C-alpha cells in the first residue's frame, strides 16, 4: 500500500502541474483578450514578480497533484465503508485545496469567497463522485447479468 501511495503521489505531481497550466490557458482564453495570464495578478503583486508567482503556483500545484494522486488509495480500502472513504477523501482534498487556493489567490481573502469556493469545490466533488458511482454501479449490473 505504501508503494502504491508513493507511486500515485509521484504521478500526481506532473498531472497537478499540467492541470494548473491548462486552467491558466483556459482562463486566459476566456478573460485574457488575447493575452496569457500565468497566474492571478494579486499573486504577482504579493510575490514581487511574475516569475516568483509562477514558481510558487507550480510548486503548490505539484503538491496538490501529489496529494490528489496519493489519496486515491483510499478507494482501495475494502474494509472501509463507502461513506468513510468518501468523507476522508473529501476532507483530505479540502484540507489541501483550500490553503493552496487561498495562498495562490484563486479566491478573494474573505469569508464569503471562502464559502463560495468551498461550495463550488463541494459541487464538483459530488458531481465527480456521483458520476463514478453510477458508472461502477452500471458495470456491476452488467457483470451480474452475465453471471
Kinemage of the C-alpha trace (Angstrom):
@kinemage 1
@onewidth
@group {chain A} dominant
@subgroup {mainchain}
@vectorlist {calphas} color= white
{ca unk a 1} P 0.000 0.000 0.000
{ca unk a 2} L 2.859 2.431 0.820
{ca unk a 3} L 4.473 1.790 -2.552
{ca unk a 4} L 1.175 2.453 -4.344
{ca unk a 5} L 0.655 5.633 -2.329
{ca unk a 6} L 4.135 6.919 -3.233
{ca unk a 7} L 3.852 5.992 -6.911
{ca unk a 8} L 0.448 7.663 -7.243
{ca unk a 9} L 1.734 10.723 -5.408
{ca unk a 10} L 4.684 10.977 -7.789
{ca unk a 11} L 2.434 10.529 -10.824
{ca unk a 12} L 0.162 13.225 -9.403
{ca unk a 13} L 2.945 15.832 -9.437
{ca unk a 14} L 3.133 16.359 -13.222
{ca unk a 15} L -0.631 15.851 -13.511
{ca unk a 16} L -1.234 18.625 -10.964
{ca unk a 17} L 1.127 20.955 -12.792
{ca unk a 18} L -0.453 20.148 -16.158
{ca unk a 19} L -3.982 20.751 -14.888
{ca unk a 20} L -2.902 24.033 -13.318
{ca unk a 21} L -1.430 25.241 -16.599
{ca unk a 22} L -4.443 24.076 -18.604
{ca unk a 23} L -6.619 26.137 -16.273
{ca unk a 24} L -4.427 29.229 -16.808
{ca unk a 25} L -4.705 28.755 -20.572
{ca unk a 26} L -8.478 28.317 -20.369
{ca unk a 27} L -8.890 31.346 -18.119
{ca unk a 28} L -6.659 33.412 -20.431
{ca unk a 29} L -8.768 32.369 -23.423
{ca unk a 30} L -11.938 33.396 -21.591
{ca unk a 31} L -10.745 36.617 -19.945
{ca unk a 32} L -7.353 37.458 -21.435
{ca unk a 33} L -8.461 39.284 -24.591
{ca unk a 34} L -5.593 37.647 -26.479
{ca unk a 35} L -3.109 37.783 -23.585
{ca unk a 36} L -1.825 34.921 -21.467
{ca unk a 37} L -2.019 35.294 -17.707
{ca unk a 38} L 0.097 32.615 -15.993
{ca unk a 39} L -1.347 33.420 -12.568
{ca unk a 40} L -3.611 35.790 -10.700
{ca unk a 41} L -2.386 39.421 -10.677
{ca unk a 42} L -2.768 39.606 -6.866
{ca unk a 43} L -0.311 36.718 -6.539
{ca unk a 44} L 2.215 38.522 -8.745
{ca unk a 45} L 1.896 41.608 -6.551
{ca unk a 46} L 2.251 39.559 -3.376
{ca unk a 47} L 5.293 37.647 -4.674
{ca unk a 48} L 7.046 40.704 -6.123
{ca unk a 49} L 7.440 39.307 -9.640
{ca unk a 50} L 5.653 37.172 -12.175
{ca unk a 51} L 8.453 34.574 -12.055
{ca unk a 52} L 8.182 34.159 -8.279
{ca unk a 53} L 4.419 33.854 -8.563
{ca unk a 54} L 4.643 31.222 -11.307
{ca unk a 55} L 7.249 29.255 -9.344
{ca unk a 56} L 5.051 29.228 -6.234
{ca unk a 57} L 1.988 28.280 -8.265
{ca unk a 58} L 3.908 25.447 -9.928
{ca unk a 59} L 5.194 24.152 -6.581
{ca unk a 60} L 1.782 24.250 -4.926
{ca unk a 61} L 0.117 22.695 -7.985
{ca unk a 62} L 2.662 19.870 -7.796
{ca unk a 63} L 1.905 19.352 -4.108
{ca unk a 64} L -1.829 19.427 -4.793
{ca unk a 65} L -1.399 16.872 -7.575
{ca unk a 66} L 0.659 14.630 -5.296
{ca unk a 67} L -1.983 14.780 -2.562
{ca unk a 68} L -4.780 14.007 -5.038
{ca unk a 69} L -2.838 11.117 -6.543
{ca unk a 70} L -1.770 9.638 -3.219
{ca unk a 71} L -5.211 9.995 -1.665
{ca unk a 72} L -6.718 7.827 -4.394
{ca unk a 73} L -5.563 4.766 -2.440
{ca unk a 74} L -8.448 5.464 -0.068
{ca unk a 75} L -10.796 3.901 -2.635
{ca unk a 76} L -8.948 0.596 -2.314
{ca unk a 77} L -9.560 0.224 1.412
{ca unk a 78} L -12.105 -2.565 1.061
{ca unk a 79} L -12.724 -2.858 4.795
{ca unk a 80} L -13.950 0.773 4.906
{ca unk a 81} L -17.490 1.805 4.084
{ca unk a 82} L -18.142 3.913 1.017
{ca unk a 83} L -19.230 6.729 3.332
{ca unk a 84} L -15.952 6.605 5.271
{ca unk a 85} L -13.900 6.531 2.064
{ca unk a 86} L -15.852 9.447 0.584
{ca unk a 87} L -15.705 11.556 3.740
{ca unk a 88} L -11.988 11.002 4.276
{ca unk a 89} L -11.210 11.695 0.612
{ca unk a 90} L -13.242 14.900 0.736
{ca unk a 91} L -11.523 16.040 3.932
{ca unk a 92} L -8.046 15.379 2.533
{ca unk a 93} L -8.785 17.138 -0.739
{ca unk a 94} L -10.419 20.102 1.007
{ca unk a 95} L -7.580 20.382 3.519
{ca unk a 96} L -5.093 20.605 0.658
{ca unk a 97} L -7.124 22.537 -1.931
{ca unk a 98} L -8.386 25.361 0.265
{ca unk a 99} L -4.997 26.529 1.606
{ca unk a 100} L -3.488 26.331 -1.889
{ca unk a 101} L -6.414 28.293 -3.338
{ca unk a 102} L -6.039 30.901 -0.590
{ca unk a 103} L -2.272 31.313 -0.984
{ca unk a 104} L -2.481 31.478 -4.791
{ca unk a 105} L -5.381 33.991 -4.704
{ca unk a 106} L -7.711 31.631 -6.530
{ca unk a 107} L -10.293 33.153 -4.193
{ca unk a 108} L -10.580 36.517 -2.514
{ca unk a 109} L -9.316 36.623 1.051
{ca unk a 110} L -12.629 36.921 2.873
{ca unk a 111} L -15.179 34.589 4.442
{ca unk a 112} L -17.786 34.885 1.680
{ca unk a 113} L -15.270 33.983 -1.028
{ca unk a 114} L -14.026 31.097 1.102
{ca unk a 115} L -17.567 29.753 1.485
{ca unk a 116} L -18.303 30.186 -2.230
{ca unk a 117} L -15.059 28.413 -3.160
{ca unk a 118} L -15.817 25.570 -0.745
{ca unk a 119} L -19.357 25.325 -2.148
{ca unk a 120} L -18.063 25.120 -5.720
{ca unk a 121} L -15.493 22.551 -4.612
{ca unk a 122} L -18.241 20.508 -2.934
{ca unk a 123} L -20.440 20.607 -6.063
{ca unk a 124} L -17.539 19.477 -8.257
{ca unk a 125} L -16.565 16.742 -5.785
{ca unk a 126} L -20.133 15.425 -5.527
{ca unk a 127} L -20.605 15.569 -9.319
{ca unk a 128} L -17.462 13.553 -9.958
{ca unk a 129} L -18.257 11.129 -7.127
{ca unk a 130} L -21.816 10.593 -8.343
{ca unk a 131} L -20.786 10.039 -11.956
{ca unk a 132} L -18.163 7.498 -10.895
{ca unk a 133} L -20.643 5.784 -8.586
{ca unk a 134} L -23.213 5.451 -11.372
{ca unk a 135} L -20.607 4.136 -13.827
{ca unk a 136} L -19.408 1.489 -11.355
{ca unk a 137} L -22.975 0.576 -10.423
{ca unk a 138} L -23.820 0.080 -14.104
{ca unk a 139} L -20.684 -2.017 -14.649
{ca unk a 140} L -21.581 -4.225 -11.686
{ca unk a 141} L -25.096 -4.701 -13.084
{ca unk a 142} L -23.612 -5.820 -16.405
{ca unk a 143} L -21.249 -8.270 -14.692
{ca unk a 144} L -24.074 -9.676 -12.539
{ca unk a 145} L -26.345 -10.126 -15.556
{ca unk a 146} L -23.663 -12.208 -17.256
{ca unk a 147} L -23.378 -14.497 -14.233
